[in-house]
Amino acid sequence: MGTYGQGIFVSRDGSGDEWEHITSEADDGISWDFVHAFAFAPGQVWYGTIGNGWGLSTDNGRSWRNWTFDELGPRWQYVAPDGIATLGGTTFIATADGLRITTDSGQSYREITDQNGLPNKYLLSLAVEPASDGEPTIYVEHLHGISKSHDGGQTWIDAAAMPDPRSDPSPLEARVHAAQAQFRAFPSPGGAPVEAGEIDAFWFRRPIDPGDNAYIDQTYTYGSTMGGNFQQHQGIEFNDPEGTPVYAIGAGVVALAEKAEAGSNTVAILHDRRLDDAYVWSSYYHNVDLTVEAGDRVEAGDLIAHAGNTGRATNDHLHLEVHTTPTDDVSLVVNAEERYPRYTRNPQLWIEPLPGTGVIAGRVFDGNGQPVPGARVYGIMKERPRETPFSFAETYEDKAHSDPRFGEHFVIGDVPAGTHVIGVEIDGARVYRAVEVVAGKVTLVELRP
C-alpha cells in the first residue's frame, strides 16, 4: 500500500493484521514517501512517487535501488498514478516528462518523449497489453488525448480509450463520488454553511490555457510544506511540459524579464489595478525562454514566456506568485537575496477558479482564539489533477501571508460546487464543519473547538 507522505506499508502474509512500514528514512529505503504507483514482476517490486522518481527492490521490499534527481536530473520525477507496468522482463514508467522503458532492470533506459514521437510527453496514465506475437501494445493518456503504440514506442496513433489495468473497472470519477457521499454522511457540527461571494476576488485569468495543464499542483500549494518535507511555498505551480505557453494573468507593465534566483528565467508584471493603496504584481518563474522585455505593455492573455525548468526546479513547470507591495519597487517582488518575498499572497484567491468550482478560504483557531499554524485540513476530494492530487491543506506558518480581503489561514481552490465537510485536529480534538461551495465564489469558514 502506498500513501501520501508516509511511505509504503506491506502485509507480508496478506492478512492485513500486521504491517511492515517502509519509508525514506532508512539508508536502503525508498526515495520519497509519496507513493502512488506499483508494478510487480518475478523477483521484482517497482514503485513510483509524486516528485522524486522511482525505485526497484529485488528482495521483496527489504532494500531498494532508487532513481531520483541525482540520477535523472530535473526531469522524470513525477510518475503518473499507476504509471509503472511490467511485462515479459520489460518495465514501462510513465512520467510528466515522457515514457521510460528498461529491459535490464534499470541498468539502462530508453526515453520516449515528444521529441521522438509522443504527441505530448506529460503522461497521465499508462497501460500495457501483451500481444500473441511481436511487441505489446502500449497505451498512454496525456494532456492532448490517448495514444497507443504497437512497436515499442517508436510510432504512435490515436486510441479510442484506455484499458483499465485495475481490478475495479469503475471510472475514477465514480469512486470519488462514492467516497464523497460516504464522507458527507459523517456528523458535522458547526452550524450552517457560510457563503461570502461579495468580496472582490478573482481579478485575473489563469497563466496556462485549458488546452494545456491548467490544473494547479495540489501537493504543493501556497504556504504548503508538502507535509513538512519542503520549505513553505511562496506560490502555486502548474506542471506543464517545456515549451508550454505562459500568459499574463492581467493587464500591466513588465517590470522585469531576466534571469533571477538560481538562474530562473523570470517575468514580473506590475498590474494596472491596485488593492486600496497597494501595488499588485504577478511573477512567473522557471521558464525556458521569455518573449517580453522590461517596459513592455501587456494585456491579460498575452504570451510572455514558455514553461521550463530553469533555476531551482525539479521538473518542467510554471511557478506563479502574486504580491501586494507598498511601493512600485520590483526588488520587493523579485530579489535573488530574498528566498521568500515578504509581500506574497495566495494566488488561488486572485486567479479565476476552474469552471464549476469555487474556493474555500478558512481560518483555524485554538481554544484560546489563537491561529493554529501548520494544521492539516482534510475532507475535500477532487477528480483532477490525478498526477498531483489533493490530500490536505496546511494552515500558514511564519512565511505565508493572509490576504487583507480575507484574513485566511488556508485556501483550497478549484473545489467542485456543492456541500462538503472539512475537518481538522485542534488541541487533540477533531473539529468538523460543513461548507457550501458556489461556483465562481469564495466561501469563508472558521474551524475552532
ABEGO torsion letter per residue (X at the ends): XBBBGAEBBBBAAGAGABBBBBBAABAABBABABBABBBBBBGBBBBBBBGAEBBBBAAGGABBBBBBAAAAEABGABBBBGABBBBGGBBBBBBAAEBBBBAAGGABBBBBBAAAGBABABBABBBBBBBABEBBBBBBBBAAEBBBBAAGGABBBBBABBBBABABABBAAAAAAAAAAAAAABBBBGEBBBBBAABBBGABBBABBAABBABBBAABBBGBAGGGABBBBABBBBBBBBGBBBBBABBEBBABBBBBBGGBBBBBBBBABBBEABBBBBBBBGBABBABBBGBBBBBGBBABBBBABEBBABBBBBBBBBBBABABAAAABBAABABBAABBBAAAABBBBBGBBBBBBBBBBAAGBBBBGBBBBGBBBAOBAABBBABBBBBBAABBBBAAAGBABBBBGBBBEBBBBBBBBGGBBBBBBBBBBBGBBBBBBBBX
